[in-house]
């Protein structure tokens, strides 16, 4: 009986470890634009005809927004940067924000042709993932140590 209990405990522990490892392989880095567009179509509760028009448009929109993101440059520590480098980084950030706004304005007109205004509002009101989950070391609160 004891051997059976040990075997069951071992099987549960091994299975739990395997499950935890499988969950760790979530596709965080492998973003699929088609699945994202399908999810957004589901959130907007689109019918089949509207979904067929919306999905390729939304994929194109997300691709254009991704092109607006600033690349991760070799950022030095704040104190080690020169005034010139800081100025260049800020100018690049402003340019990226302007480009993003231009893309949003251009696709606003395209989305109005496919969606209702409430759906367009819902599309543009969604919180940015970048604001919700900032990269490590950039505004992410530190957990208190015990």
Secondary structure, 3 states (H helix, E strand, C coil): CHHHHHHHHHHHHHHHHHHHHHHHCCCCCCCCHHHHHHHHHHHCCCCHHHHHHHHHHHHHHHHHHHHHCCCCCCCCCHHHCCHHHHHHHHHHHHHHHHHHHHHHHHHHHHHHHHCCHHHHHHHHCCCCHHHHCCCCCCCCCCCCCC
